[in-house]
Amino acid sequence: MPSSRSAGRSRTDVLLIFPPQTEARFFPYLSLPYLTGHLRRRGRQVHQADLNIAVLHELLRRPALLDDAVRAQDTGDDGTAVSDWYRRAVADVFAAHIGELRAHVLHKESAGELGPDRAVRLATLGLELLVRDTFLTRTWDDLGRLDDAVRRAADEPPVASGVPVESLHRLVTGLLGRHRPRVVGLSVAFFSQLAPALLIAAWVRRLAPDTLICLGGQQVMLRHDSLVRLSGVRDTVDALCTTAGEEPLERWLDALDGTVPLETVPGMTWLPRSDAGSRTGPAVTLRFRDLGPPDFTGLPFRSYLNDALELAIVSCVGCYWGRCAFCSYGNRSLPQGGYQQGTATQIADAVEAVVRATGTRYVSVADENTNLRLILKAMRATRDRGIRVRFGVRSRLEAVLTNPAFCHDLAAVGCAMISVGYEGTSQRLLDRMERGVRAADYQRILDNLAAAGITVRFTVMGQVLDETPDEFEASLRFLVDNERRIGIDALELMVAEPGSRLVAGPEDYGLALDTSDRLAGNPELSYLAGRVGHPLAVPGGPTRTEALDRLVRIFRTVKPGRTNGSTPSRPTPNGHRVPAVAALRPYTWVRAVPEHADDRTADRLTLADVVRERFYALPRGDVEQRADGLLTARTDRGGRLLAQLADAAAGTPDPARAAEPVPSARSST
């Protein structure tokens, strides 16, 4: 607890920062709210800042930033004229709809004609265009190059690293000035955040030399041995937190107050620049069951990239199964005491606290693998308290889900969605990876969940050890047979992350690993390469290229029915043709590609839906566009093409021309 000498202090005890750049923008990542809740309950002054979402909010408040970024990205090369035009079109549409974007994203108010789904998509596109080809979105071949680049960027004016980096520097400077923190804690959950986090740490060291700096989070737990060898880390950071941060930060602040010796602070690897020297502290003793609910106060929790307000809790630390060979997070749970599970009452308390504090009607249980029996008991307790909330979980396709009554019970207490990992239907491979599931149960589970009204979303893994062509085909068939019942969130190749059983014993899984400093991820499939680990090969199995081709086949073949896309095309009843449309008014986010950008427009009109990222080519002999933008059919075929555009939600039939007959003359093509 704070000592008397800390009372009345004007400085914030801890500034907690979640750095860019990651796709975790649906709701606040939970590391900060749980740390904040714990420290505030101990009487500490804490401010939490999600700079990952703050960069987007800066853009919404200052949309001219996107124009600056796009101008910097223009190549002036005739060969990239379409790309340059398209980026300018996205920026123009973004600016044209800035009012709707601010209303929905910042305040969850009506997005007008744009609608909530398109507002989220357009905001995401604007942000990705802003950070494109900047330091925030670089991927790395090894940690040494990352460290060198961070130090170079730290020595340069922020604007030299791009418009969003300058904006990020402005945000960090403002936080330090307002809060004057004693300690800055950076939570690095995803590998793509590592370089930006180290750059922020370097800025903090320069802007506030007396502030102490700690890095924590999943990436620090996985890579602390490598991180302590980086010059930039050793010169800038005081400590690496190698476990859950609640007790380490609490005790560190006590040590700064002089109430406990620094060497008694648990869970920290102290770096040479700290008073403790280069060493590791004792193990933590605080357990998950000792923690209270997350505290979202100070975060803009209503202003994340989601259709509606959504927040999260966790029901455990680690994974109760923990044996899956590829899961570094779960494998940490295997030693005695590695897995810590909350009680049903504790989980119900967390749900109730979050709902009452924020008004959210949807809660994600953001465990790596949720104990479904426990969550059912906890959500029943929540309902007994008068709290009605829908929720989603992550889980394996476990045997308990073969029971239809259990699935209906989950739905009855609010379960709306289950996210699962899919490594195929080969029991040989599932057993080899110790997944602890039976492929023979999968169909019954999907049937049960569909009957209960629970959506299932898959993350599909490729390069699953020595998967044979026949095993892949069987796994693909299962997805095709069930495509209308599932969504697919991601496709990714297997990664050998540090700390996983794949890395501890690659020969047990038939793998050959490159354990040098080289890094390998999923740059073709995942955001900023996704998970990152050691390069791997499968002697006698598919090459990386072959495995990637298999995932591309899945992408092109499987048409999931439970997706989050914009308005889907509507199938015509009984196979009848869609009635022709005489005239169509494109939505304002659908733009015609000009001739100077694409010389192929001489014989066709090309439209770009910049929100859905789709192009449509219309022969000029069939369709013409008036000066006011209205599309009119010149032939019967043109009328059918305009009808297809209306069906694809690219525009709306012009009511003033609705009664006009579509020309009956046929196109010559």
BAMI-656349 format. One line per 3 residues: number of its first residue (from 1); their letters; for each residue x, y, z of C-alpha. Coordinates in steps of 0.2 Angstrom, whole numbers, plus 2048, in hexadecimal, padded with zeros to 3 digits. Layout:
<vovexs>
NUM = A = X,Y,Z  ...
</vovexs>
This chain:
<vovexs>
1 = MPS = 800,800,800  806,812,7FE  810,819,80C
4 = SRS = 80E,82A,814  81B,831,80A  811,82D,7FA
7 = AGR = 802,836,800  7FD,846,7F7  809,843,7EA
10 = SRT = 805,84C,7DA  80D,83F,7CF  804,830,7C8
13 = DVL = 80B,820,7CF  809,816,7BF  805,81A,7AD
16 = LIF = 800,80A,7A4  802,80A,791  7FB,7FE,784
19 = PPQ = 806,802,774  802,801,762  801,7F8,756
22 = TEA = 7F5,7EA,757  7E3,7E5,751  7DE,7E4,763
25 = RFF = 7D1,7F3,761  7C1,7EA,765  7C1,7EE,777
28 = PYL = 7CF,7F3,784  7DC,7E5,785  7DB,7DF,797
31 = SLP = 7EC,7E0,79E  7EA,7F3,7A2  7D9,7F2,7AA
34 = YLT = 7DD,7E3,7B5  7EE,7EC,7BB  7E5,7FC,7BD
37 = GHL = 7D7,7F4,7C7  7E3,7EC,7D3  7EE,7FB,7D6
40 = RRR = 7E0,807,7D9  7D9,7FB,7E5  7EA,7FC,7EE
43 = GRQ = 7E8,80F,7EF  7F4,813,7E0  7F1,821,7D3
46 = VHQ = 7F1,819,7C2  7ED,81F,7B1  7EB,813,7A2
49 = ADL = 7ED,817,790  7E9,80D,781  7F4,815,774
52 = NIA = 7EF,807,767  7DE,80F,766  7E3,820,76A
55 = VLH = 7EC,822,759  7DB,81E,751  7D3,82B,75C
58 = ELL = 7E0,838,757  7DC,835,745  7C9,837,748
61 = RRP = 7CC,847,751  7D9,84D,744  7D4,845,733
64 = ALL = 7E1,850,72A  7EE,844,731  7E8,837,724
67 = DDA = 7EB,844,716  7FC,847,71C  800,834,71D
70 = VRA = 7F9,831,70C  803,83F,704  813,837,70C
73 = QDT = 80E,826,704  80B,82C,6F2  818,825,6E7
76 = GDD = 815,830,6D7  819,820,6CD  80D,81D,6BF
79 = GTA = 80E,80A,6C2  806,80D,6D3  7F9,81A,6CE
82 = VSD = 7EA,80F,6D3  7F2,80C,6E4  7F5,81F,6E7
85 = WYR = 7E3,823,6E1  7DC,816,6EC  7E5,81C,6FC
88 = RAV = 7DF,82E,6F8  7CD,827,6F5  7CD,81F,706
91 = ADV = 7D3,82F,70F  7C6,839,705  7B8,82D,70B
94 = FAA = 7BF,82D,71C  7BE,840,71D  7AD,840,715
97 = HIG = 7A6,835,722  7B0,83C,731  7A0,841,73A
100 = ELR = 798,830,739  7A9,828,73E  7AA,833,74D
103 = AHV = 798,830,752  79A,81D,752  7AC,819,757
106 = LHK = 7AE,827,764  79C,827,76B  793,818,765
109 = ESA = 786,823,75D  77D,821,74C  789,820,73D
112 = GEL = 77B,825,731  77B,81E,720  78C,817,723
115 = GPD = 786,80B,730  790,804,73F  798,7F6,736
118 = RAV = 79F,801,728  7A4,80E,734  7AF,801,73D
121 = RLA = 7B6,7FB,72C  7B9,80D,726  7C1,812,736
124 = TLG = 7CD,803,736  7D1,807,724  7D6,819,728
127 = LEL = 7E1,813,736  7EA,806,72C  7ED,813,71E
130 = LVR = 7F3,81F,72B  800,813,732  805,80B,721
133 = DTF = 817,809,71E  81C,811,72E  827,80B,73D
136 = LTR = 817,806,746  813,7F9,739  825,7F2,735
139 = TWD = 828,7DF,737  838,7D8,73D  844,7CA,738
142 = DLG = 84D,7CA,748  84D,7D3,759  85E,7DB,755
145 = RLD = 857,7E5,746  848,7EA,750  853,7F1,75E
148 = DAV = 85E,7FA,752  84F,802,749  847,807,75A
151 = RRA = 857,810,75F  858,819,74E  846,81E,74F
154 = ADE = 849,825,761  857,82F,75C  84D,837,74D
157 = PPV = 83F,844,74E  82F,83A,74F  829,842,73F
160 = ASG = 837,839,736  82E,828,73A  81E,82E,733
163 = VPV = 80E,837,737  807,82A,743  817,829,74C
166 = ESL = 817,83C,74F  805,83B,755  80A,82D,761
169 = HRL = 819,837,768  80D,845,76B  801,83A,774
172 = VTG = 810,833,77F  816,845,783  804,84A,788
175 = LLG = 802,83B,794  813,83E,79C  80F,851,79E
178 = RHR = 7FE,84E,7A6  802,83F,7B1  815,841,7B6
181 = PRV = 816,82E,7BA  822,826,7C5  821,816,7BB
184 = VGL = 81C,813,7A9  816,801,7A6  815,7FB,794
187 = SVA = 80A,7EC,790  811,7E3,781  804,7D5,77D
190 = FFS = 808,7D3,76A  818,7D2,761  813,7E1,756
193 = QLA = 813,7EC,765  825,7E8,76A  82E,7F5,75F
196 = PAL = 821,803,763  822,7FF,775  835,801,775
199 = LIA = 834,811,76C  828,818,778  833,812,786
202 = AWV = 842,81C,77E  837,82B,77D  832,82A,78F
205 = RRL = 844,828,794  848,838,78B  839,842,790
208 = APD = 838,83D,7A2  849,836,7A7  844,833,7B9
211 = TLI = 835,828,7B5  838,815,7B7  833,80A,7A8
214 = CLG = 82D,7F8,7A8  828,7ED,79A  81C,7DF,79D
217 = GQQ = 80F,7D4,793  80F,7C4,789  81E,7C9,77E
220 = VML = 829,7CD,78D  824,7BC,795  828,7B3,785
223 = RHD = 838,7BC,781  840,7C4,790  850,7BA,78E
226 = SLV = 852,7C2,77D  84C,7D3,782  859,7D5,790
229 = RLS = 867,7D4,783  861,7E2,778  86A,7F2,77A
232 = GVR = 85B,7FD,779  852,7F4,786  861,7F4,792
235 = DTV = 864,807,790  852,80C,791  847,800,79C
238 = DAL = 849,7FD,7AF  840,7EC,7B0  837,7DE,7A7
241 = CTT = 828,7D7,7AF  828,7C4,7AB  818,7C0,7B3
244 = AGE = 807,7C7,7B7  80A,7D9,7BC  7FE,7DD,7CA
247 = EPL = 80A,7D8,7D9  81A,7DD,7D0  814,7EF,7CD
250 = ERW = 80C,7F0,7DE  81B,7EB,7E7  827,7F6,7DC
253 = LDA = 81D,805,7E1  81E,800,7F3  831,7FF,7F1
256 = LDG = 832,810,7E9  829,816,7F9  836,80E,803
259 = TVP = 82A,802,80C  832,7F2,805  843,7EE,7FF
262 = LET = 845,7EE,7EC  84C,7DC,7EB  83C,7D6,7F2
265 = VPG = 832,7DC,7E3  82C,7CC,7DA  82A,7C8,7C8
268 = MTW = 836,7D4,7C1  846,7D2,7B7  850,7E2,7BC
271 = LPR = 85B,7E9,7AE  86C,7F1,7B1  866,803,7B2
274 = SDA = 85B,7FF,7C0  860,801,7D3  85E,7EE,7D5
277 = GSR = 86B,7EA,7C7  868,7DC,7BB  85F,7CE,7C4
280 = TGP = 84E,7C6,7C6  843,7C8,7D5  83A,7BB,7DF
283 = AVT = 82A,7B2,7D8  819,7BA,7DA  80D,7B4,7E8
286 = LRF = 7FD,7BD,7E3  7F1,7B1,7DA  7E3,7B5,7CD
289 = RDL = 7D6,7B1,7DA  7DC,7C0,7E5  7D9,7CC,7D7
292 = GPP = 7C9,7D7,7D5  7C1,7DC,7C4  7C8,7E6,7B7
295 = DFT = 7C7,7F9,7B8  7C4,802,7A7  7C3,814,7AE
298 = GLP = 7CE,81F,7A4  7CD,815,794  7C1,81A,786
301 = FRS = 7B8,80A,787  7A9,810,77D  7B4,815,76F
304 = YLN = 7BC,805,768  7BA,7FD,757  7AA,7F3,759
307 = DAL = 798,7F4,754  793,7F6,766  79A,7F8,777
310 = ELA = 7A4,7E8,77C  7B0,7E5,78A  7B9,7D6,791
313 = IVS = 7BE,7CC,7A1  7C9,7BD,7A4  7C4,7AE,7AE
316 = CVG = 7D5,7A7,7B0  7E8,7A9,7AE  7EF,79C,7A2
319 = CYW = 7E6,78D,79B  7DF,77F,7A5  7E4,773,796
322 = GRC = 7F4,77A,792  7FB,76C,788  7F9,772,776
325 = AFC = 80B,771,76F  80A,781,765  803,78C,773
328 = SYG = 810,796,77D  803,79E,788  7FB,78D,78D
331 = NRS = 80B,784,78F  810,790,79D  802,789,7A7
334 = LPQ = 809,777,7A7  814,77A,7B7  80C,778,7C8
337 = GGY = 802,788,7CB  804,78F,7BA  7F1,78F,7B7
340 = QQG = 7E7,79A,7C2  7D4,799,7C0  7C7,7A5,7C8
343 = TAT = 7B8,7A0,7D2  7A6,7A1,7CB  7A3,7AF,7D7
346 = QIA = 7B2,7B9,7D3  7AE,7B8,7C0  79C,7BD,7C4
349 = DAV = 7A3,7CC,7CE  7AE,7D1,7BF  79F,7D0,7B3
352 = EAV = 794,7DA,7BE  7A1,7E7,7C2  7A4,7EA,7AF
355 = VRA = 792,7EA,7AA  78D,7F6,7B8  79C,802,7B5
358 = TGT = 79A,803,7A2  789,7FD,79D  790,7F0,791
361 = RYV = 784,7E2,78B  792,7D7,784  7A1,7D0,78D
364 = SVA = 7AF,7C6,785  7B7,7B9,790  7C8,7BC,789
367 = DEN = 7D1,7AC,790  7DC,7A2,784  7D1,793,789
370 = TNL = 7C2,795,794  7BC,788,7A0  7AA,787,799
373 = RLI = 7A3,77E,7A8  7AA,78C,7B3  7A3,79A,7A8
376 = LKA = 792,792,7A8  791,792,7BB  798,7A4,7BC
379 = MRA = 78B,7AB,7AF  77D,7A2,7B8  783,7AB,7C8
382 = TRD = 783,7BC,7BE  771,7B9,7B8  76C,7B6,7CA
385 = RGI = 772,7C7,7CE  767,7CF,7C0  775,7D1,7B4
388 = RVR = 770,7CC,7A2  77F,7CD,796  784,7C4,786
391 = FGV = 796,7BD,786  7A2,7B4,77B  7B0,7A8,780
394 = RSR = 7BF,79F,778  7C0,78C,77A  7C5,77C,772
397 = LEA = 7B8,771,76A  7B7,767,77A  7AD,758,77E
400 = VLT = 7A1,761,789  79A,76A,77A  794,759,773
403 = NPA = 786,75B,780  778,764,778  771,769,789
406 = FCH = 781,771,78F  782,77B,77F  770,781,782
409 = DLA = 774,785,794  783,790,78E  777,799,782
412 = AVG = 76A,79C,78F  776,7A5,79A  77C,7B0,78C
415 = CAM = 789,7A8,782  789,7AF,770  799,7AA,769
418 = ISV = 7A7,79D,76B  7B8,7A0,762  7C2,790,75F
421 = GYE = 7D2,78A,758  7D1,77E,749  7E0,774,745
424 = GTS = 7D7,768,739  7CE,757,73C  7DD,74B,73C
427 = QRL = 7DC,743,74D  7EE,73D,74A  7F4,74F,74A
430 = LDR = 7E9,755,758  7EF,747,763  801,74B,75E
433 = MER = 7FF,75D,763  7F5,758,773  7E6,762,76F
436 = GVR = 7DB,758,77A  7CC,758,76E  7C4,74B,763
439 = AAD = 7C1,74F,751  7B3,743,750  7AA,74F,75C
442 = YQR = 7AB,75E,751  79C,75C,747  791,758,756
445 = ILD = 798,767,75F  794,773,750  782,76C,74F
448 = NLA = 77F,76E,761  786,780,761  77C,785,752
451 = AAG = 76C,77E,75A  770,788,769  772,798,75F
454 = ITV = 785,79A,764  790,7A1,756  7A0,797,753
457 = RFT = 7B0,7A0,74C  7BF,797,747  7D2,79C,747
460 = VMG = 7D9,78F,73A  7EB,78A,73C  7F6,783,72D
463 = QVL = 806,77A,72C  800,76E,73A  80F,764,73C
466 = DET = 810,757,72E  7FE,758,728  7FC,74D,718
469 = PDE = 7F2,753,709  7E4,747,70D  7E3,74E,71F
472 = FEA = 7E2,75F,718  7D4,75B,70C  7CA,753,71A
475 = SLR = 7CC,763,725  7C8,76E,716  7B8,764,713
478 = FLV = 7B2,766,725  7B4,779,723  7AA,779,713
481 = DNE = 79D,76D,719  79A,779,728  79E,78A,720
484 = RRI = 78C,791,723  78E,78D,736  79F,795,739
487 = GID = 7A9,7A5,738  7BC,7A5,735  7C5,7B3,73E
490 = ALE = 7D7,7AE,739  7E2,7A3,72E  7F3,7A0,735
493 = LMV = 802,795,733  809,78C,743  816,796,74C
496 = AEP = 823,790,758  822,79D,765  82F,79E,773
499 = GSR = 829,794,782  81E,788,779  821,775,779
502 = LVA = 824,776,766  834,780,76B  838,776,77A
505 = GPE = 838,765,770  837,768,75E  83D,756,75A
508 = DYG = 82D,750,763  822,758,756  82D,754,747
511 = LAL = 833,766,745  843,76E,740  845,77F,748
514 = DTS = 851,78E,745  855,794,756  860,7A2,751
517 = DRL = 85A,7B4,753  84F,7B3,743  83D,7B6,745
520 = AGN = 82E,7AE,73C  81C,7B2,73C  80D,7B3,731
523 = PEL = 80F,7C3,726  805,7BC,718  7F6,7B9,723
526 = SYL = 7F6,7C2,734  7F7,7D4,739  809,7DA,739
529 = AGR = 80F,7C7,739  804,7C2,748  80C,7B6,753
532 = VGH = 81F,7B5,751  82B,7A7,756  839,79D,74F
535 = PLA = 839,798,73C  834,786,73B  834,778,72E
538 = VPG = 82B,767,72D  836,75A,726  82B,74E,71C
541 = GPT = 81C,75A,71D  816,769,714  822,777,711
544 = RTE = 81D,789,717  818,78D,705  80D,77E,703
547 = ALD = 805,781,714  802,793,70F  7FA,78D,6FF
550 = RLV = 7EE,782,709  7E8,790,714  7E5,79A,704
553 = RIF = 7DB,78C,6FD  7D0,78D,70D  7CE,7A0,70B
556 = RTV = 7C8,79E,6F9  7BE,78E,6FC  7B5,791,70D
559 = KPG = 7A7,79E,70D  7A3,7A0,71F  791,7A4,724
562 = RTN = 795,7AD,734  79F,7BB,72F  7A0,7CD,735
565 = GST = 7A1,7D5,723  796,7E3,71D  785,7DF,716
568 = PSR = 787,7CF,70D  780,7CC,6FC  76E,7C5,6FD
571 = PTP = 76B,7B5,6F3  75C,7B6,6E8  74D,7AB,6EC
574 = NGH = 74B,79B,6E3  75A,79F,6D7  750,7AD,6CF
577 = RVP = 75A,7BB,6C6  75B,7CC,6CF  750,7D9,6C7
580 = AVA = 75A,7E5,6BC  75D,7F6,6C3  75B,805,6B7
583 = ALR = 766,811,6C1  770,810,6D1  777,81D,6DD
586 = PYT = 788,817,6E4  78B,81A,6F6  797,828,6FA
589 = WVR = 7A4,81B,6FF  7A4,814,6ED  7AF,81D,6E1
592 = AVP = 7B2,81C,6CF  7C5,819,6CA  7CA,827,6BF
595 = EHA = 7D3,825,6AE  7E3,82C,6B4  7E4,81F,6C1
598 = DDR = 7E0,810,6B6  7E1,811,6A3  7D6,802,6A2
601 = TAD = 7C7,80D,6A6  7C5,812,694  7BA,803,691
604 = RLT = 7B3,800,6A2  7AD,809,6B1  7B6,803,6C1
607 = LAD = 7AF,806,6D2  7B8,805,6E2  7AE,801,6F3
610 = VVR = 7BC,808,6FE  7B3,802,70E  7B0,7F0,709
613 = ERF = 7C1,7F1,6FE  7B8,7EA,6EE  7BA,7EF,6DC
616 = YAL = 7AC,7ED,6CF  7AF,7EE,6BC  7A0,7F4,6B1
619 = PRG = 7A2,7F4,69E  79E,806,698  793,7FE,68A
622 = DVE = 787,7F8,698  789,805,6A5  78C,818,6A5
625 = QRA = 78F,824,6B3  788,836,6B3  791,845,6B9
628 = DGL = 787,845,6C9  78D,833,6CC  77D,82A,6C8
631 = LTA = 780,819,6BF  774,815,6B1  771,805,6A8
634 = RTD = 773,806,695  76F,7F4,692  765,7E5,69A
637 = RGG = 776,7DF,69F  77A,7EF,6A7  76A,7EF,6B1
640 = RLL = 76F,7DE,6B8  780,7E4,6BC  779,7F3,6C6
643 = AQL = 76D,7E7,6CF  77C,7DD,6D4  785,7ED,6DB
646 = ADA = 775,7F1,6E5  775,7DF,6EB  787,7E1,6F0
649 = AAG = 783,7F1,6FA  78D,7FC,6EF  77E,808,6EB
652 = TPD = 76C,80A,6EC  760,80A,6DD  75B,81C,6D8
655 = PAR = 748,81E,6DD  745,82B,6D0  74A,81F,6C2
658 = AAE = 743,80F,6CA  734,80F,6BF  73E,811,6AF
661 = PVP = 740,801,6A4  752,7FA,6A3  758,7FB,691
664 = SAR = 755,7EA,688  763,7EC,67C  771,7DF,67F
667 = SST = 783,7E3,682  78E,7DE,674  79A,7D5,680
</vovexs>
